């Protein structure tokens, strides 16, 4: 895993409402070498919020399964028609399709994010914020891999 001095990579994402998102990012150390994040020891999570200061989520994406549905190989949760949710038992959000795949296609350090178009259709237009953390269960460390803005542009065709 990377050293504690390494800072997350800043990357801004632009998404159009109602568009599927498939995004590949390269997770590298300060020297530019890809970091191996394969195996069951690593879990990636991404959260999108209107502001870094609010508790409510717009999207919650993970490399871990959500619910019992077989089609959800990974986890995507969105706010549904309300747009946002707390991520609690009382307000869990709506399960979508997609998630995060680590070392996607066998490429070391490749982080693939996929969110279905039904889920993105309910994300409110505007400039939001996200980060992606990678938790290593074997050494109990959490690293912020990516951070940035998550801009959603309103669709014209509805």
Phi, psi and omega per residue, in radians:
X1 nan 2.810 -3.110
X2 -1.211 2.857 3.108
X3 -1.305 2.838 -3.099
X4 -1.240 -0.225 3.140
X5 -1.431 -0.233 -3.094
X6 -1.278 2.419 -3.139
X7 -1.735 2.700 3.111
X8 -1.153 2.683 3.066
X9 -1.385 2.266 3.063
X10 -1.485 2.219 3.129
X11 -2.581 2.131 -3.140
X12 -1.644 2.378 -3.086
X13 -1.959 2.368 3.027
X14 -2.061 2.262 -3.107
X15 -2.337 2.451 3.018
X16 -1.679 2.329 3.123
X17 -0.872 2.401 3.089
X18 1.349 0.193 3.127
X19 -1.870 2.378 3.017
X20 -1.157 2.489 3.096
X21 -1.981 2.153 2.958
X22 -2.245 2.023 -3.030
X23 -2.332 2.242 3.063
X24 -1.875 2.251 3.105
X25 -2.123 2.605 3.114
X26 -1.841 2.110 3.138
X27 -1.642 1.969 -3.046
X28 -2.269 2.748 3.063
X29 -1.472 -3.140 -3.095
X30 -1.062 -0.441 3.137
X31 -1.457 -0.090 3.119
X32 1.593 0.118 3.116
X33 -1.552 2.438 3.125
X34 -1.121 2.477 -3.135
X35 -1.757 2.228 3.140
X36 -1.311 2.038 -3.113
X37 -2.142 0.540 -3.124
X38 -1.442 2.965 3.013
X39 1.628 2.940 -3.090
X40 -1.344 -0.105 3.123
X41 -1.346 -0.340 -3.073
X42 -1.889 2.325 3.095
X43 -2.224 2.244 3.093
X44 -1.837 2.495 3.053
X45 -2.437 2.509 3.138
X46 -2.318 2.319 3.055
X47 -2.206 2.444 3.089
X48 -2.057 2.277 -3.134
X49 -2.354 2.740 3.086
X50 -1.105 -0.568 -3.140
X51 -2.586 2.694 3.071
X52 -1.189 -0.243 -3.046
X53 -1.645 -0.158 -3.055
X54 -1.744 2.690 3.118
X55 -1.479 -0.490 -3.056
X56 -1.228 2.435 -3.130
X57 -1.754 2.607 2.942
X58 -1.734 -0.679 3.105
X59 -2.511 2.540 3.043
X60 -2.363 1.971 -3.020
X61 -2.129 2.473 -3.055
X62 -2.538 2.837 2.996
X63 -1.583 0.050 3.088
X64 -1.780 2.570 3.124
X65 -1.092 2.611 3.051
X66 -1.996 2.229 3.093
X67 1.190 -2.879 -3.092
X68 -1.862 0.022 -3.066
X69 -1.225 2.236 -3.105
X70 -1.114 -0.602 -3.080
X71 -1.218 -0.244 3.111
X72 -1.632 1.368 -3.123
X73 -1.045 -0.624 3.055
X74 -2.176 -2.865 -3.028
X75 -2.160 2.245 2.988
X76 -2.329 2.262 3.035
X77 -2.258 2.328 3.095
X78 -2.198 3.086 -3.088
X79 -1.443 -0.086 -3.073
X80 1.169 -2.680 -3.049
X81 -1.171 -0.295 3.098
X82 -1.374 -0.343 3.108
X83 1.595 -0.633 -3.135
X84 -2.468 2.943 -3.065
X85 -2.778 2.892 -3.119
X86 -1.600 -0.352 -3.103
X87 1.339 0.418 3.110
X88 -1.848 3.011 3.100
X89 -1.075 -0.620 3.135
X90 -1.297 -0.479 -3.108
X91 -2.462 1.261 -2.990
X92 -1.371 -0.261 -3.037
X93 1.533 -3.056 -3.082
X94 -2.063 2.230 -3.116
X95 -1.191 2.303 3.075
X96 -1.968 -2.879 -3.140
X97 -2.068 2.370 3.123
X98 2.289 -2.606 3.137
X99 2.474 -2.792 3.140
X100 -2.027 2.323 3.056
X101 -2.040 2.187 -3.141
X102 -1.606 2.481 -3.055
X103 0.896 0.818 -3.095
X104 -0.969 2.422 -3.134
X105 0.994 0.466 3.115
X106 1.304 0.178 -3.134
X107 -1.582 2.051 -3.115
X108 -1.005 2.249 3.096
X109 1.430 -0.050 -3.130
X110 -1.391 2.153 3.108
X111 -1.942 1.990 3.113
X112 -1.804 2.259 3.073
X113 -1.963 2.262 3.091
X114 -2.322 2.269 3.094
X115 -2.312 2.281 -3.104
X116 -1.254 2.783 -3.076
X117 -1.203 -0.501 3.126
X118 -1.140 -0.740 3.129
X119 -1.182 -0.768 -3.097
X120 -1.211 -0.394 3.130
X121 -1.113 -0.425 -3.107
X122 -1.722 -0.015 3.079
X123 -1.376 2.191 -3.101
X124 -1.117 2.531 3.076
X125 -1.120 2.559 3.100
X126 2.478 -3.136 -3.141
X127 -1.740 1.972 -3.104
X128 -1.998 -3.060 -3.073
X129 -2.340 2.588 3.140
X130 -2.499 2.846 2.846
X131 -2.604 2.770 3.112
X132 -2.149 2.120 3.106
X133 -1.893 2.569 3.039
X134 -2.124 2.095 -3.127
X135 -1.800 2.239 3.082
X136 -1.800 1.940 -3.083
X137 -1.191 -0.517 -3.065
X138 -1.239 -0.638 3.114
X139 -1.987 0.160 3.047
X140 0.958 0.813 3.112
X141 -2.056 2.562 3.089
X142 -2.095 2.232 3.131
X143 -2.179 2.356 3.041
X144 -1.483 1.977 -3.066
X145 -1.562 -0.738 -3.083
X146 -2.431 2.657 3.072
X147 -2.702 2.736 3.104
X148 2.848 -2.881 3.095
X149 -1.642 2.693 3.133
X150 -2.248 1.579 -3.067
X151 -1.548 2.226 3.095
X152 -1.949 2.133 3.120
X153 -1.744 2.371 -3.093
X154 -1.141 2.410 3.110
X155 -1.375 2.618 3.091
X156 -1.571 -0.743 3.128
X157 -1.456 2.086 -3.132
X158 -2.233 nan nan
